């Protein structure tokens, strides 16, 4: 596609429920990243995928968070048993080559846990 | 891992004046330094970047300088305009992956 597409744009969920966030990167971009941005805060790294290599999961805050990338394209970030502190904007980005040329970000998913 | 610190956290300037944002990084192996602009409610967008083999880069009213020895880099915006109001993030990486971002600077340009 023309840009990085994320869905849903907004998600309100009850505490304890599971949620799935989707990211569709730019076609041909081999690197895909998930970041979290809490209100008024910076960008917190969560996970990184590069081609068929094992993902770098070092930023995932707990084992309730997981992500997968199918066929080297679409990625899904899953948060199980959501907590109020999970409320944030979840941003996906992709790049043509690892890190080079900068990321292209999606518009994000605003997650609110009530 | 890489740690990027960004100052100031907020910056208010008169329209037409210059704005300067400074970042320091901890990993001497970092070699790629992009800057992102995030307008309210929108996605971060790359505005300029610099690599470690270059000391300065300019694009119209914005410029970035890099001091590898001191491990700091700065964004300079000249002749500021109201549309420059946004949150600006610096970042650093080894050029392979995983940008580490600063906490952001909220720039307000007063008319």
Interface residues (C-beta under 8 A of the other chain):
Chain A: X31 X33 X35 X41 X42 X43 X45 X48 X50 X56 X91 X98 X99 X100 X101 X102 X103 X104 X105 X106 X107 X108
Chain B: X6 X32 X34 X36 X42 X43 X44 X45 X46 X49 X89 X91 X93 X94 X95 X96 X97 X98 X99 X100 X101 X102 X103 X104
